[in-house]
C-alpha cells in the first residue's frame, strides 16, 4: 500500500493485494487476496472486490458494488453494480460483456436477500452522514 493512498473505516485488505498511488478506498470495502489496484482508483463504500481482480488506472467504482473474482476492470463501474468477466466492459447500453450465471430458485432467493441487506445497510450508513 503506497503512502498516499487514503483508506476509510472498516476496510479489509487481504494478503497479496497491492494498492497504488493516489487511490481512495471508502468505508466498509473488502479487498480479497491477490487484487491489483493500480493508481488513482476510487472505490465507493460497501464494495467487495473479488480475488485476483485487476484494474486499469483512473477507474471509479461506485458504492454497493460487487466485482467478481478474476475480473479485469477497464472502465468505471456505476453504483449498485455486479461486474464479472475478462474484460468487464460498460457500453452505451450497459454491460457489454459479462459471464452469465444460472441460479437455482433457492440461490436466487438467497442472493436477493443479500442484496436487500446491503441496500438496507447502505441506507443506514447514508443516514449517519
N, C-alpha and C positions, 0 to 999 in steps of 0.2 A: 504494500500500500504506500503510494507516494505521499510525501509530507503535505502537499497542497490539496489533498482530497478531503472533502467535507462529508462526514458520516453522521446521520441523525441518531435518534434514540432507538434502542431495541433493535439494532441491525445485527444480523448474524452473518458473518463471513466465514465460510468453511475452508478447509485445507486446500492447498494448491491453487488458490484463486488469486488473481492479480487485479489491482485497481490502479489505473494510471492517472497521470496528471490532470488536474482541474476537473475531476469528476465529482458529482454531488449525488449522494445517496440519501434519500429521505427516510423518515421513521418507518419502523416495522417492516424492513426489507430483509429477505433471506437470499443470500448468495450461496448456492450449492458448491460442492467441490469442483475444482478444475475450471472455473469460469474465468474468462479473459475480458475484463472491462477496460477497453482502450481509452485514450484521452478524451476529455471533455464530454463525458456521458452524464446525463441527468436521469436518475431513476426515481419515480414517484413512490409515495408511501404505499404500504401494504402490497408490495410486489414481490413475487417469487421468481428467482432466476434459476432455471434447472441446470443440472450437472453438465459441464462441458460446453456451455453456451459461449459463443464468441461474438463480439460486437465490433462493428466498424466505428471509427472515431466520429464524434459530433452527432451522437444519436440521443434522442429524448424518448424515454419510456414513461408513459403515463402512470397514474395511480391505479391500484387494484388490478394489476396485470399478472399473468402467468406466462412465463417464457419456458417452453418445454426443453427437456434435456437434449443437448446436441444441436440446438438451433443456432443458425448463423444470421444475426441481425444486420441488415444493411441500410435500414431506413427507420424513421420514427415509428413509435407504437402508441396509438391513442389510448386514453383511459379505458379501463374495464375490458381489456382485450386478452385473448388467448392466442399465442403465436407458437407454432412449431414448424420445423422444416429447414431445408438447406437449399437455397436461402429462403427465409420468411420474407415476403415482399408485400408492400402495400401499393396498390394501384388506384386509379381514379374511382373504381367501383368497389374498393375494399381489398381484401386479401387476394392476391393473385395466385399464390401457391401455398398450399397447406396440406399436411398429411391428414386424411380423413380417418376418424376413429369410429367404429361401430360399437355402441354401448348397449348392454343388456338393459332391460327396464329398471332393474334394481340399481345398477351402476349409474344410470341416468338420473334416477331419483336422488341417489346419494350425492352426485355432482351438483344437482340443483340445490340441495340443502347446503352444501359447502359454499356455493355462490351466494346464496341468500345470507349466510352467516358473515361472509366477507363484506357484503354490502351493508349489513347491519353494523358491523364493527367500524367500517369506514364512516358511516353516518354519525356514529357516536364520537369518533375521533374528530370529525369536522365540527361537531357541536362544541367541542372543547376549545376549538380555535386553533 
